[in-house]
Structure formats: C-alpha cells, structure tokens
Amino acid sequence: MTPGTKLGPYEILSQIGAGGMGEVYRARDPKLGRDVAIKILPDHLADRSELHERFEREARTIASLNHPHICTLYDIGHQDGTDYLVMECLEGETLAQTLTRGPLPLDQVLRYAIEISDALDKAHRKGVTHRDLKPGNIMLTKSGAKLLDFGLAKLMQEASPAAAALSQIPTANQPITAQGTIVGTLQYMAPEQLEGKEADARTDIFAFGAVVYEMATRKKALEGDEQDENPTGNVRVRLFVRLDFSDPEKLLHQRNHAFAGRKGQCQNPFTSGTFAKRICLRLYRLRI
C-alpha cells in the first residue's frame, strides 16, 4: 500500500512493519488531526479464511479491553475487500529492540514486569488469552510498556478446532509464529501450545516468565533456534532449558502442579483475582 492511499477517512503515510497476521501502516486521521496505526490483512492473504477470521477476532478482542498498557483500538473498517484496524500510533521501540543493547536494569525490569502483568490481568479477567506474548509484541514508550498484537488471542467462549502438535507443523526457515493451527512463537510457547492443546491464562504466564528472564539477562529462557527437517518434511525443534522438553506431557504436569498453588487456588485462572494480578502485586512489593 503506497503513501497517499485512502482507507476510509485515513490517509496512508508509510509502512511501519509486517507480520504473519497483517501489515501495519502509519496514517493520518484528518478529523482529529493525529497519526494512527492501521493494521490490514494483506491482499494476497485475504482469500485465506483462517487468517481473515483471526483478523476479525483481533478486532473483537482489542475492543473488549481498555487498559493503559494495552494498545488502544480506535476504529475498524472495510474498503474494497480490505479489512483494517485503526489503533493508537505508539512512539518508542519494542522490548526486543531494546534488548539488543543488553539486559535492563533491575528497576526497569520490575517496572515493565508490573505493567505487563497488570495488562495481562485485565485481559484474563475478560476471558482473553494473548497466546503470543514476547519482546517483539511489547512496545516501550515514555508512558511505559504497551502490549501489542492480540491477533493471535482467542476469546475463551469461541469454539476452535483442535490444534496440531508441534511435529505436524510444516517446515519453516525460522522459528517464528507458525501459520497453522498451532499459534505462538517457539521460544515463548508453553508445553500445551507445543502439543497443540488448548491455551488459557497460564499459557501467558509461562511466556511472561520467559520475557522477564530475558529482560534481566538478555538471554532467552528457552532456546529454539535449531530446526531440523526429518524425512517426512516436518519440523523437529530442540528446546534447551532446565526442564526437559523431550516429554511435553511430563512438563505440562510439572507446570500445572507449580501453578496449582496452595489448596488449588490457581486451578481456574479466570476466577476473581487472576494469577497475573497476584504476580503484579508481588512485583510491586519488591519494587517498593
């Protein structure tokens, strides 16, 4: 999409970036005299029904959330076969970009961790799971951290087909978000995602822990850079961490046991007082 193109009342200024779920452009809102970010489903993907459904789900998901550390949705539109979202245009850089210069100071780690966990608490109370929390989906602005790209999130009440196991994903050149029924980014995926099982709030907490570790050390908690092609043409991914990923069922049991808490307090992540909120409060006490 070239500069000067009009989508509804918005005029495209430049492309900001592109990902598996859409392309993002800076645009001008003439009515309010402000720059906005417009995310569209590219034309060459528009005929793929599963991507179109995810795009529509992103609109419903973001619209149901209102939080200072979640990117705000202003508008949604459709023009000439193109669906688009209009969101606040954030100034800053992603956490992933920041970490290229080294680990963060402890005070910043705590600040951003508190803001991210508070945003997750808001989403989890709405029944929303992000499913792809990672440094590239966290924007650092003057006002703090902002969660981006709920395009992979899923409202819990929506029915979804059974997801494929990791071994069934077609081979990819890089360990990025998979374009298939399994969604997420390999280095931050919880065991149930690796097995193509249902995700819930605890899936985000797993990724959140990996993100906090990376903020403090600049190292990935889970290493998933190596992809080998087996004779059937599928991906075999080796993940190295203190826990043994060779047995996802065992790891899932260990994770669930750790999150169960005393007297099963956290077994239902959508009861009042989410696990993300408890983490947020504990981090806040550490900071003060």
C-alpha positions as CSV (number, residue, x, y, z in Angstrom):
1,M,0.0,0.0,0.0
2,T,1.6,3.3,-1.1
3,P,1.7,6.6,0.7
4,G,-1.4,8.7,-0.2
5,T,-3.7,5.7,-0.4
6,K,-7.0,6.4,1.4
7,L,-8.7,3.8,3.7
8,G,-12.0,5.4,4.7
9,P,-11.1,8.8,6.0
10,Y,-7.5,7.8,6.8
11,E,-4.5,8.6,4.6
12,I,-1.6,6.2,4.5
13,L,1.8,7.8,5.3
14,S,4.3,5.0,5.4
15,Q,4.6,1.3,6.3
16,I,5.7,0.6,9.9
17,G,6.1,-3.2,9.7
18,A,4.6,-6.5,8.7
19,G,3.9,-9.8,10.4
20,G,2.1,-13.1,9.9
21,M,-1.3,-11.6,10.9
22,G,-1.1,-8.3,8.9
23,E,0.7,-5.3,7.7
24,V,0.9,-2.1,9.8
25,Y,1.0,1.5,8.4
26,R,1.3,4.9,9.8
27,A,-1.7,7.0,8.7
28,R,-3.3,10.4,9.3
29,D,-6.7,10.9,10.9
30,P,-7.9,14.3,9.3
31,K,-10.9,14.6,11.6
32,L,-8.9,14.6,14.8
33,G,-5.6,15.7,13.4
34,R,-3.5,12.9,14.7
35,D,-1.4,10.0,13.4
36,V,-2.7,6.5,13.9
37,A,-1.5,3.0,13.2
38,I,-3.6,1.0,10.7
39,K,-3.3,-2.8,10.5
40,I,-4.7,-4.5,7.5
41,L,-4.9,-8.1,6.2
42,P,-2.7,-8.1,3.0
43,D,-4.5,-8.7,-0.3
44,H,-2.5,-11.9,-1.0
45,L,-3.8,-13.4,2.2
46,A,-7.4,-12.1,2.1
47,D,-8.7,-15.3,0.5
48,R,-7.4,-17.4,3.4
49,S,-10.4,-17.8,5.6
50,E,-8.5,-18.8,8.7
51,L,-6.4,-15.6,8.6
52,H,-9.5,-13.4,8.0
53,E,-11.2,-15.0,11.0
54,R,-8.1,-14.3,13.2
55,F,-8.1,-10.7,11.9
56,E,-11.8,-10.2,12.9
57,R,-11.1,-11.9,16.3
58,E,-8.3,-9.3,16.9
59,A,-10.8,-6.5,16.4
60,R,-13.3,-8.0,18.9
61,T,-10.5,-8.8,21.4
62,I,-8.9,-5.4,21.4
63,A,-12.3,-3.7,21.6
64,S,-13.1,-5.6,24.7
65,L,-10.0,-4.3,26.5
66,N,-9.3,-0.9,28.0
67,H,-6.0,-0.6,29.8
68,P,-3.1,1.9,29.8
69,H,-0.7,-0.8,29.0
70,I,-2.7,-2.3,26.1
71,C,-2.6,-0.7,22.6
72,T,-5.9,1.2,22.1
73,L,-8.3,0.4,19.3
74,Y,-9.9,3.5,17.8
75,D,-11.8,2.2,14.8
76,I,-12.4,-0.8,12.4
77,G,-13.3,-0.6,8.7
78,H,-13.7,-2.4,5.4
79,Q,-13.0,-1.0,2.0
80,D,-12.6,-2.6,-1.4
81,G,-12.2,-6.1,0.1
82,T,-9.7,-4.8,2.7
83,D,-10.4,-5.1,6.4
84,Y,-8.4,-2.8,8.7
85,L,-8.0,-1.8,12.3
86,V,-7.2,1.7,13.4
87,M,-5.1,1.9,16.6
88,E,-3.1,4.4,18.5
89,C,0.3,5.1,16.9
90,L,2.9,4.4,19.6
91,E,6.3,6.2,19.7
92,G,9.1,4.1,21.0
93,E,10.7,0.8,20.3
94,T,9.9,-2.8,21.1
95,L,11.4,-4.6,24.0
96,A,13.1,-6.9,21.5
97,Q,14.9,-3.9,20.0
98,T,15.8,-2.6,23.4
99,L,17.3,-5.9,24.5
100,T,19.8,-5.9,21.5
101,R,21.8,-3.3,23.6
102,G,21.9,-5.5,26.7
103,P,19.9,-6.5,29.7
104,L,17.7,-4.0,31.5
105,P,18.5,-2.5,34.9
106,L,16.6,-4.2,37.8
107,D,14.3,-1.2,38.3
108,Q,13.2,-1.2,34.7
109,V,12.7,-5.0,34.8
110,L,10.4,-4.6,37.8
111,R,8.6,-1.6,36.3
112,Y,7.8,-3.3,32.9
113,A,7.0,-6.6,34.6
114,I,4.4,-4.9,36.8
115,E,2.9,-3.1,33.8
116,I,2.8,-6.2,31.6
117,S,1.3,-8.4,34.4
118,D,-1.3,-5.8,35.2
119,A,-2.3,-5.7,31.5
120,L,-2.5,-9.5,31.4
121,D,-4.7,-9.4,34.5
122,K,-7.1,-7.1,32.6
123,A,-7.2,-9.4,29.6
124,H,-7.6,-12.6,31.6
125,R,-10.5,-11.1,33.6
126,K,-12.2,-10.6,30.2
127,G,-11.5,-14.2,29.2
128,V,-8.8,-13.2,26.7
129,T,-5.5,-15.1,26.3
130,H,-2.8,-13.4,24.3
131,R,-1.1,-16.6,23.2
132,D,1.9,-14.9,21.6
133,L,3.5,-12.8,24.4
134,K,7.1,-12.0,23.5
135,P,9.5,-9.0,23.5
136,G,8.6,-8.2,19.9
137,N,4.9,-7.7,21.0
138,I,5.8,-5.3,23.8
139,M,6.3,-1.6,22.9
140,L,8.3,0.5,25.3
141,T,7.0,4.1,25.3
142,K,7.5,7.2,27.5
143,S,4.4,6.1,29.4
144,G,5.6,2.6,29.9
145,A,5.1,-0.8,28.3
146,K,2.2,-1.5,25.9
147,L,1.1,-5.0,24.8
148,L,0.7,-5.3,21.0
149,D,-0.8,-7.7,18.6
150,F,-3.7,-9.5,20.1
151,G,-4.2,-11.0,16.6
152,L,-3.4,-14.5,18.0
153,A,-5.5,-14.1,21.1
154,K,-8.6,-16.2,21.5
155,L,-11.8,-15.3,23.4
156,M,-12.5,-18.3,25.6
157,Q,-16.1,-18.6,24.6
158,E,-15.2,-19.1,20.9
159,A,-15.1,-22.6,19.7
160,S,-11.9,-23.6,17.9
161,P,-10.8,-26.7,16.0
162,A,-8.2,-29.0,17.7
163,A,-4.7,-27.7,17.2
164,A,-2.0,-29.7,15.7
165,A,1.0,-30.9,17.6
166,L,4.4,-29.3,17.0
167,S,5.6,-32.2,15.0
168,Q,2.8,-31.6,12.5
169,I,3.8,-28.0,11.6
170,P,5.2,-27.6,8.1
171,T,8.9,-26.9,8.0
172,A,9.8,-23.2,8.3
173,N,13.1,-21.4,7.8
174,Q,13.0,-19.6,11.1
175,P,11.4,-20.3,14.5
176,I,8.7,-17.6,14.1
177,T,5.0,-17.7,14.7
178,A,3.6,-20.7,12.9
179,Q,1.0,-20.2,10.2
180,G,-1.2,-23.1,11.1
181,T,-3.5,-24.4,13.8
182,I,-0.7,-24.1,16.3
183,V,0.0,-20.4,17.1
184,G,2.7,-18.8,19.1
185,T,6.4,-18.2,19.0
186,L,8.5,-21.2,19.8
187,Q,10.9,-19.7,22.3
188,Y,7.9,-18.5,24.5
189,M,5.4,-21.3,24.0
190,A,4.1,-23.2,26.9
191,P,4.0,-27.0,26.8
192,E,0.3,-27.2,25.9
193,Q,1.0,-25.0,22.9
194,L,3.8,-27.3,21.8
195,E,1.3,-30.1,21.8
196,G,-1.4,-28.1,20.1
197,K,-3.6,-28.2,23.2
198,E,-6.0,-25.5,24.5
199,A,-4.3,-22.4,25.9
200,D,-5.5,-20.4,28.9
201,A,-4.2,-17.7,31.1
202,R,-1.4,-19.9,32.4
203,T,-0.1,-20.0,28.9
204,D,0.5,-16.3,29.0
205,I,2.1,-16.6,32.5
206,F,4.6,-19.1,31.1
207,A,5.6,-16.7,28.3
208,F,5.6,-13.8,30.8
209,G,8.2,-15.6,32.9
210,A,10.4,-16.2,29.8
211,V,10.1,-12.5,28.9
212,V,11.0,-11.3,32.5
213,Y,14.0,-13.7,32.4
214,E,15.1,-12.2,29.1
215,M,14.7,-8.6,30.3
216,A,17.0,-9.4,33.2
217,T,19.7,-11.4,31.4
218,R,19.3,-10.7,27.7
219,K,19.2,-14.5,27.2
220,K,16.2,-16.5,26.1
221,A,14.9,-18.8,28.8
222,L,14.0,-21.3,26.1
223,E,16.3,-21.8,23.2
224,G,14.5,-22.8,20.0
225,D,16.8,-21.7,17.2
226,E,17.5,-25.1,15.8
227,Q,15.0,-26.7,13.4
228,D,15.8,-29.9,11.7
229,E,13.9,-31.4,8.8
230,N,13.1,-35.0,9.3
231,P,12.4,-37.5,6.4
232,T,8.7,-36.6,6.3
233,G,9.4,-32.9,5.8
234,N,8.1,-31.8,9.2
235,V,9.9,-29.7,11.8
236,R,11.7,-31.2,14.8
237,V,12.6,-28.4,17.2
238,R,15.0,-28.8,20.1
239,L,14.4,-26.6,23.1
240,F,17.0,-26.5,25.8
241,V,16.1,-25.3,29.3
242,R,16.4,-26.5,32.8
243,L,13.2,-28.5,32.4
244,D,13.2,-31.5,30.0
245,F,11.1,-30.6,26.9
246,S,11.5,-34.1,25.4
247,D,8.4,-35.1,27.3
248,P,5.8,-32.4,26.9
249,E,3.2,-34.4,28.9
250,K,5.5,-34.5,31.9
251,L,6.4,-30.9,31.6
252,L,2.7,-29.9,31.3
253,H,2.1,-31.8,34.6
254,Q,5.0,-30.1,36.3
255,R,3.8,-26.7,35.1
256,N,0.2,-27.3,36.2
257,H,1.4,-28.6,39.6
258,A,3.5,-25.5,40.1
259,F,0.6,-23.2,39.2
260,A,-1.9,-25.1,41.3
261,G,-0.8,-23.2,44.4
262,R,-2.0,-23.8,47.9
263,K,-5.4,-25.5,48.1
264,G,-5.8,-25.3,44.3
265,Q,-6.2,-21.6,44.4
266,C,-5.0,-21.1,40.8
267,Q,-6.5,-24.0,39.0
268,N,-9.2,-21.8,37.5
269,P,-7.3,-18.8,36.0
270,F,-10.5,-16.8,35.3
271,T,-11.8,-16.6,38.9
272,S,-11.7,-13.3,40.7
273,G,-8.1,-12.4,41.4
274,T,-6.1,-13.8,38.5
275,F,-2.7,-15.3,38.8
276,A,-1.3,-12.3,36.8
277,K,-2.7,-10.0,39.4
278,R,-1.0,-11.8,42.2
279,I,2.3,-11.7,40.3
280,C,1.8,-8.0,39.7
281,L,1.2,-7.3,43.4
282,R,4.3,-9.3,44.5
283,L,6.5,-7.5,41.9
284,Y,5.1,-4.2,43.2
285,R,6.1,-5.1,46.7
286,L,9.6,-6.0,45.5
287,R,9.9,-2.6,43.8
288,I,9.0,-0.5,46.8
